[in-house]
């Protein structure tokens, strides 16, 4: 897993934006296609949509099930491909509905196998998703918002302002795009390459809770994509009031962007800490449903030179986790540099020393191998592709005008 992500996808919004539970977001522009997009509809919503276009009530459940399997098990985007659906029904579906994919503005492939997709949605806004292959798994890192609002100072995505929340369909679409690119249709639990999902892309998932919940319920559906909740991790910077709901209503693994072991340091690098203090965060972790030794909470800890990487910090981290009796794993993340960043990565021997101190206290503290750095797809690096593209396009346009 790499993390790009909800902890770090933040810099640039004023502290006042931390107030609402779900930040105020810009309305979506009207889509030029008048047909309803069924990607991201819950199964019951799909059934109701079929009834609304005249599918008889006695057929609606069957048709919804057929369409669901074609969309999420076989990955089709054309109703005419649904061979077990009657021809007249297919024509009606085509008239009223569509099955969308966002435009792939750019797809970059790292030397280590990581793939980064810059996706443009119907209103012209853009977000990124990243696929990270490993020997025993393939993890897709998914965005929940366009931009972010949390201002984490070490994260490149944080230099973007929040534009809006992604819809359930746009969240699910990131999974569909990756599986299209990897040739994973029809879906299979035996040979799939996307085996895990992490909600660690652009944005804070718990500030878009309802849409994230609906999207993940589709991903976990046993008659569709069929991804087990044990293979899904949601990462939060610490939106304390929503954490319990996440455990109760979604039930996926929890990752917490910790990054510091005291309020003073965390206030600086994760400004959300000024709203929800470290003690509140740890209490919410301790109360997270289903947490036990076989299902530990993952704490993300980016290694910043001279900021949070001392021996004292390592010992305080152990004391913090022990005090709240948390079965935990700590992912130590070497800081991934980006232009203009105010921080440096800790020296490698310092990271190893930190890891060793935590390990010796009986807490797993692996060092995450940076992935996708050459395409700016590593932890905290998501953001720049679309902005760079827009700047380069503007420069080309200006140059062309100058020659007229």
C-alpha positions in Angstrom: 0.0 0.0 0.0 1.0 3.5 -0.6 -0.7 6.5 0.9 -1.2 9.6 -1.1 -3.7 10.6 0.7 -6.3 11.7 3.2 -3.7 12.5 5.8 -1.5 14.4 3.7 -3.8 15.7 0.9 -4.1 19.0 2.5 -2.6 22.6 2.5 -4.2 25.8 1.5 -7.7 26.1 3.0 -8.1 28.4 6.0 -8.6 26.9 9.4 -12.3 28.0 9.3 -12.9 25.4 6.7 -12.4 22.7 9.4 -15.6 23.6 11.0 -18.4 21.8 9.2 -18.6 18.0 9.4 -18.9 17.9 5.6 -17.2 20.9 4.0 -19.2 23.2 1.8 -18.4 22.2 -1.8 -19.0 23.7 -5.2 -22.1 22.4 -7.0 -21.5 20.1 -10.0 -21.9 21.6 -13.4 -24.8 20.1 -15.5 -23.7 17.1 -17.5 -24.5 17.4 -21.2 -25.8 13.8 -21.5 -29.4 13.9 -20.2 -29.5 10.2 -19.5 -29.1 9.0 -15.9 -25.8 7.4 -15.0 -26.4 4.1 -13.3 -22.9 3.6 -12.1 -22.9 4.1 -8.4 -26.6 3.5 -7.9 -27.4 1.2 -5.0 -29.2 -2.0 -6.0 -32.6 -0.7 -4.8 -32.1 2.6 -6.5 -31.4 0.8 -9.7 -34.6 -1.2 -9.3 -36.6 2.0 -8.7 -35.0 3.6 -11.8 -36.1 0.7 -13.9 -39.7 1.0 -12.6 -39.6 4.7 -13.5 -38.9 4.0 -17.1 -41.7 1.5 -17.3 -40.1 -1.9 -16.6 -42.9 -4.0 -15.0 -42.8 -4.5 -11.3 -42.6 -8.3 -11.7 -39.5 -7.9 -13.8 -37.7 -5.1 -12.0 -35.8 -7.3 -9.5 -34.7 -9.7 -12.2 -33.6 -6.9 -14.6 -31.8 -5.0 -11.8 -29.9 -8.2 -10.9 -29.0 -8.9 -14.5 -27.8 -5.3 -15.1 -25.8 -5.3 -11.8 -23.9 -8.4 -12.8 -23.1 -7.1 -16.3 -21.9 -3.8 -15.0 -19.9 -5.0 -11.9 -19.0 -8.5 -12.8 -18.3 -8.1 -16.5 -17.5 -4.4 -16.7 -19.7 -3.6 -19.7 -20.5 -0.1 -20.6 -22.9 -0.8 -23.5 -26.4 -2.1 -22.7 -26.4 -3.9 -26.1 -23.8 -6.3 -24.7 -26.3 -7.5 -22.1 -27.3 -10.6 -24.1 -29.7 -12.1 -21.5 -31.7 -8.9 -21.4 -34.6 -8.7 -23.9 -33.9 -6.5 -26.9 -36.8 -4.1 -26.3 -35.6 -3.6 -22.7 -32.0 -3.0 -23.9 -33.3 -0.3 -26.2 -35.2 1.4 -23.3 -32.1 1.2 -21.1 -30.0 2.8 -23.8 -32.6 5.6 -24.2 -32.7 6.5 -20.5 -29.5 5.4 -18.9 -25.7 5.3 -19.4 -22.8 3.5 -17.7 -20.1 6.0 -17.4 -16.3 6.0 -17.2 -14.4 9.2 -16.5 -12.0 10.4 -19.2 -8.5 9.2 -18.6 -6.6 12.4 -19.2 -3.2 10.8 -18.4 -2.0 7.4 -17.4 1.6 7.1 -16.1 3.4 3.8 -15.6 6.3 3.7 -13.1 9.4 1.6 -13.4 8.3 -0.3 -10.3 4.9 -1.3 -11.9 2.9 1.5 -10.2 0.2 3.0 -12.4 -1.3 6.5 -11.9 -4.5 7.6 -13.6 -5.5 11.3 -13.9 -9.3 11.1 -14.3 -11.6 13.9 -15.6 -15.2 13.7 -14.6 -18.3 15.0 -16.3 -18.1 18.5 -14.9 -14.4 18.9 -15.9 -13.0 18.4 -12.4 -10.1 15.9 -12.0 -8.8 13.4 -9.4 -6.1 10.8 -9.3 -6.1 7.1 -8.5 -3.0 4.8 -8.2 -2.5 1.1 -8.6 0.4 -0.4 -6.7 1.3 -4.1 -7.5 3.2 -6.3 -4.9 4.1 -9.9 -5.0 1.1 -11.0 -3.0 -1.4 -8.3 -3.8 -2.4 -5.4 -5.9 -3.7 -2.3 -4.2 -5.8 0.5 -5.7 -5.6 3.8 -3.9 -8.8 5.7 -4.5 -9.7 9.4 -4.1 -12.8 10.6 -2.3 -12.7 14.3 -3.1 -11.4 16.7 -5.7 -8.8 18.5 -3.8 -8.7 18.6 0.0 -9.4 20.9 3.0 -7.2 19.6 5.8 -3.9 21.5 5.2 -1.5 18.7 6.3 1.7 20.5 5.8 3.8 17.7 4.4 1.4 16.7 1.7 1.4 17.9 -1.9 -2.3 17.3 -2.4 -2.9 19.6 0.4 -1.7 22.6 -1.7 -5.0 22.1 -3.7 -8.2 23.7 -2.4 -11.2 21.5 -2.0 -13.4 21.7 -5.1 -16.1 19.1 -4.2 -16.9 15.7 -2.9 -16.9 12.8 -5.4 -20.2 11.0 -6.0 -20.5 7.2 -5.3 -20.4 6.6 -9.0 -17.1 8.6 -9.4 -15.6 6.7 -6.5 -16.6 3.3 -7.9 -15.5 4.5 -11.4 -11.8 4.6 -10.2 -12.1 0.8 -9.5 -13.7 0.3 -12.9 -11.0 2.2 -14.8 -8.2 0.3 -13.1 -9.8 -3.0 -13.9 -10.4 -1.9 -17.5 -6.7 -1.1 -17.8 -5.6 -4.3 -16.1 -7.9 -6.5 -18.2 -9.8 -7.8 -15.2 -13.2 -8.6 -16.8 -15.1 -10.7 -16.1 -14.4 -10.3 -12.4 -12.9 -13.3 -10.6 -11.9 -13.9 -7.1 -9.2 -16.3 -8.2 -6.9 -14.3 -10.5 -7.7 -10.7 -9.8 -4.9 -8.1 -9.9 -6.8 -5.5 -7.8 -7.0 -7.4 -4.6 -7.1 -4.5 -2.1 -8.5 -1.0 -1.9 -7.3 1.9 0.2 -9.3 5.1 0.5 -6.1 7.1 0.7 -6.2 9.2 -2.4 -7.1 12.8 -2.7 -9.4 14.0 0.1 -10.6 13.0 3.5 -13.0 10.1 3.2 -14.9 10.8 6.4 -15.8 14.3 5.1 -17.6 12.5 2.3 -19.0 9.7 4.4 -22.3 9.0 2.8 -20.9 8.8 -0.8 -17.9 6.7 0.3 -20.2 4.3 2.2 -22.4 3.8 -0.9 -19.4 3.3 -3.1 -17.8 0.7 -0.8 -21.1 -1.2 -0.4 -21.1 -1.6 -4.2 -17.5 -2.8 -4.2 -18.2 -5.3 -1.5 -21.4 -6.6 -3.1 -21.3 -10.4 -3.4 -22.9 -10.4 -6.8 -20.7 -7.7 -8.2 -17.1 -6.8 -7.6 -17.0 -9.1 -4.6 -14.2 -7.5 -2.6 -14.1 -8.5 1.0 -14.3 -5.7 3.6 -11.1 -7.2 5.1 -9.3 -6.1 1.9 -10.5 -2.5 2.2 -8.9 0.2 4.3 -10.2 3.6 4.9 -7.7 6.2 6.0 -8.6 9.3 8.0 -6.6 12.2 9.4 -8.8 12.0 12.5 -12.4 13.1 11.9 -13.3 11.8 15.3 -17.1 12.1 15.2 -17.4 10.0 12.1 -15.0 7.2 13.1 -17.5 5.1 15.1 -20.0 5.4 12.3 -17.4 4.2 9.8 -16.8 1.1 11.9 -20.5 0.4 12.5 -21.9 1.2 9.0 -19.0 0.2 6.7 -16.9 -2.1 8.8 -13.7 -1.8 6.8 -10.2 -1.7 8.2 -9.1 1.7 9.7 -5.9 3.5 9.0 -5.2 6.7 11.0 -2.8 9.4 9.9 -1.0 9.9 13.2 2.4 11.4 12.2 3.1 12.8 15.7 3.0 11.7 19.3 2.1 15.0 21.0 -0.4 17.8 20.4 2.2 20.4 19.8 3.8 18.7 16.9 0.6 17.3 15.4 -1.0 20.8 15.5 1.8 21.9 13.2 1.8 19.1 10.6 -1.9 17.9 10.8 -4.0 21.0 11.6 -7.1 19.0 12.1 -5.6 18.1 15.4 -6.5 21.6 16.6 -10.1 20.6 16.3 -9.9 16.9 17.5 -7.1 16.5 20.0 -4.8 13.6 20.1 -6.4 12.2 23.2 -9.9 12.3 21.5 -8.4 10.6 18.4 -6.9 7.7 20.4 -10.1 7.2 22.4 -12.0 6.9 19.1 -9.5 4.4 17.8 -9.9 2.3 21.0 -13.7 2.4 20.5 -13.5 1.4 16.8 -15.7 -1.7 16.3 -14.0 -5.0 15.7 -10.5 -3.9 16.7 -8.6 -6.9 18.2 -5.2 -8.5 17.7 -6.2 -10.1 14.4 -7.6 -6.8 13.1 -5.3 -4.1 14.1 -5.6 -0.4 13.4 -2.9 0.9 11.1 -1.2 4.1 12.1 0.5 6.0 9.3 3.6 7.9 10.4 5.6 10.0 7.9 9.2 10.4 8.8 10.2 14.1 8.9 13.8 15.0 9.6 14.2 16.7 12.9 10.4 17.0 13.5 9.0 13.6 14.7 11.9 11.1 14.2 13.8 11.1 17.5 14.4 8.2 19.9 12.1 10.0 22.3 9.4 10.2 19.7 9.6 6.5 19.1 9.4 5.7 22.9 6.4 8.2 23.2 4.7 6.4 20.3 5.0 3.1 22.1 3.7 4.7 25.3 0.8 6.3 23.5 -0.4 3.0 21.9 0.2 1.1 25.1 -1.8 3.6 27.2 -4.9 3.1 25.0 -4.3 -0.7 24.7 -4.5 -0.6 21.0 -3.7 -3.6 18.8 -1.8 -1.6 16.2 0.6 -1.6 13.3 2.6 1.5 12.6 3.6 2.1 8.9 6.7 4.3 8.8 6.6 6.3 5.6 9.8 7.9 4.3 8.8 11.4 3.4 8.3 11.8 -0.3 9.6 15.2 -1.5 7.8 17.6 -3.7 8.7 21.1 -5.0 8.4 23.7 -2.3 8.0 21.3 0.6 9.1 22.7 3.9 10.4 19.3 5.1 13.1 16.7 4.5 13.0 13.0 4.8 14.6 11.5 7.8 18.0 9.8 7.2 17.6 6.1 6.5 19.6 5.0 9.5 17.3 7.2 11.7 14.2 5.6 10.2 15.7 2.1 10.8 16.5 3.1 14.4 13.0 4.4 15.0 11.5 1.2 13.6 13.8 -1.0 15.7 12.8 0.8 18.9 9.1 0.4 18.2 9.5 -3.3 17.1 11.5 -4.1 20.3 8.5 -2.8 22.3 6.3 -5.5 20.6 4.6 -3.3 18.0 5.0 -3.9 14.3 6.6 -0.9 12.6 7.6 -1.8 9.1 9.2 0.8 6.8 7.1 1.3 3.7 9.0 1.1 0.5 8.3 4.3 -1.5 6.5 3.4 -4.7 5.8 5.4 -7.8 8.1 8.3 -6.9 9.2 8.7 -10.5 5.6 9.5 -11.6 4.7 11.5 -8.4 2.4 8.7 -7.3 3.9 8.1 -3.8 2.5 9.0 -0.5 1.6 12.7 -0.3 2.5 13.4 -3.9 -0.9 13.3 -5.6 -2.0 16.6 -7.1 0.3 18.1 -9.6 -0.4 16.3 -12.8 -3.5 18.1 -13.7 -2.3 21.5 -12.6 1.0 21.1 -14.5 -1.0 20.1 -17.6 -3.2 23.2 -17.3 -0.2 25.4 -16.9 1.6 23.8 -19.9 -1.5 24.1 -22.1 -1.8 27.8 -21.1 1.8 28.5 -22.0 1.3 26.8 -25.4 -1.8 28.9 -26.0 0.0 32.1 -25.0 2.9 31.2 -27.3 0.5 30.5 -30.2 -1.2 33.9 -29.7 2.1 35.7 -29.6 2.9 34.4 -33.1 -0.4 35.6 -34.6 
